Structure formats: C-alpha cells, structure tokens
Amino acid sequence: MSARPDPFVVLLVEDNLDHTELITRVLNDHRIPNRIIHVADGEAALNYLRRQAQFADPAISPRPHVVLLDLNLPRLSGLEVLQAMKTDAAISHIPVVVVTTSRAESDLRLAYQFHANSYLVKPVDFEQFSRMLNDLGDYWLEWNQLPYSPQYVA
C-alpha cells in the first residue's frame, strides 16, 4: 500500500449552500491535506467524474478519492448519479457516501442496491451534524485505506 495522496480529493455534490459550507469547513479542519471540489447538481457531478464539458482537463479536475453525494439534487437526482457512476467502468471504483436529509426506506434501499458505500442522514441539529461530519472526515480522510496507484486515481 502506498502513502495517502496529498491532497486527498473529495467531490462534494450538494445543492444546499449552508450544508456545503459546513461540510467544507469541517473537512478542512482535519489534519489530512484535502481538496474539496464542489458541484451543485447531478449533471455537473457526472460531467466532472467523466471529465466532460468544463471539466475535460484532468489537471483541473482530478479524480476524487471519495464522493459525498446528496440525493435531492437538481437536473439529475443523487440516485441517478450513483447508478450512472456504478455502471461506468471508468468511475465505478470511486467510493460514494450518500449524505442526505432523506430517511425514506426506498431511498436507503436503492442507494445500497446501486452500490453506495455508506448512507448518512443529515441531523437537523447543528452540533450533531457537525459531529457526524467530523466523524465522517476521520473515517474517510484518516482511517480508511484505499489503493492509490496512478491508474486507480487517473
């Protein structure tokens, strides 16, 4: 296993600007250098992941090591993004953590059916939401091990 990359790239797919700001702030507080790339809708997420449109240049759109994906998105839903990702061989290996307000059993079931790596419901309470994000950062940025060979993240 090689050393953790510097920086660790997180693709945040979130249309709520308050949630985006909180997630970004909490993840940036971790000791692991990371780069958070934010897109606000499902279509932009797939364009980024597939390096299409304004994201065609790999130098400005590096492959993420993890995707944080809201479900309630404009243009394409998070479930549509997840399903498209996991059926595209070029990006299917990228872990996806669903971070959503939806407690619907159907959303949870479909997310795992489409191979989400985790499903987190955003707490309404600010302190609980911050704590959940901090724990999420601890897990994905510090503890979880992923292969980091160039072909894996290229």
N, C-alpha and C positions, 0 to 999 in steps of 0.2 A: 504494500500500500504506500502510495506517495504522500507527501505532505499536503495539508489543506491548501487550496489555492489562495492567492492573495490578489484581488479580493474575492470573496465568496459572493456570487451573483444571485440576487433574489429578484424574480419577476413578480411584482405586485399587481394583480388585476382587480381593481377596486374603483367603483364609481362614486363612493361617498368620500368627499374631501376631508371630513373630520376623521373618519376611520383611517384614511390614507396617511394623514399627518401623525396620528397616534401610532400606527404600526411602524412608520418610518422612524419616528423618534425613539421608540422602544428598541427596535432592532439596531439602530445606530449607537445605542448606549452599550452594546456588547463589546467585549474585548477583541472579538474577531473582526478584522477589516472586512467590510462588506460593501457592495454596491447595490443599491435598490433602484430598480428600473420600474417606473410606474406607467401603466396604461389604464384607461378608464372604461374600456368596453371590450366585449368579447371578440369583435372583429379585429381590433388593434392587437389584442393578445395573440391571435393566430397569425397575423401579419408579422409580428415580432418573432414569434417562435419559428416561423417558416422563412424568415428573412425576406419578406416581400414588402413592396411599396417603399415607404420611407425608411424601413429597417433592413434594406437589402445589403448594406455594408457590414460584414462581420466585425469590423474594427469598432463600430459604434453600437452594435447590437450583439454582444457576446451571449452565448448560450447560458441560460440560467442553470444554477445548480439545484434550485427548487422554485416552484411556482406557488404563490399564495393566491388562491382563486376564490373570489366572491361568486355566489350563484346568481344573484339578482342584478344582471348587467344589461345595459342597452346593446342593441344590434344583434348579438348572439348571447344566449344565456351561458352561465358558467357550466352547466351540464353539457351544453352543446360544445363548448370549448374543450372540456375534459374528454368527451367522446371523440372529438376530432384529433386531439393530441394522442390518445392512446391507440388510435388506429393508424397513425402516421409513423412509420418505422424510423424516420429521422429524428423524431422527438418523443417517442413513446417511453423512452427510458427516464425522462425527467420526472422526478417526484413531484406530486401535486398535493398540496394541503388545502382543502376547502375550508375557508373562513367565512362564515355566513350568519345571517340572522335566522335562517330557516331551521325550524325544528320539525318540519314535515317529514314523516316517516318515508314518504315516497321519494323525497329529495335525498335523504340519507341512503336509502336502498339503491337508488340509481347511481349516486356518486360512487359507492363501492362496486356496483356492477360495472361501471365504467373505469374501474381501477384507480380510484383516488387512494392516496397513501394515508390520508388522515382526514377526519371531518370534525371541525370545531365550530361550535355555536358561539357567536359573539355575545358575551354577557351584556345586559343593559347597564349594569353598574360600572362606572368608570374605573374604579380600583380593581374590580375583578377582571375587567377587560385588559387593563394594564398588566396584571399578574399573569393572565393567560398568555399574553403576547411575550412577556419576559420568559416564561417557561418554554414557549414555542421557539424563541430565539436561542435559549440554552440548548434545546434539543437539536435543532437543525443547524445552528451555526457552530456549536461547540462539540456536542457529543456524538451525533450521528456520523457514521463513516460512509462515504461514497467513493467510488473509483474516480480518480482524477487524471487519467491518461488523456493526452491531447485529442485523440479520436473520440473520446467519450463526451467532451465538452465543446468540441469544434463546431 
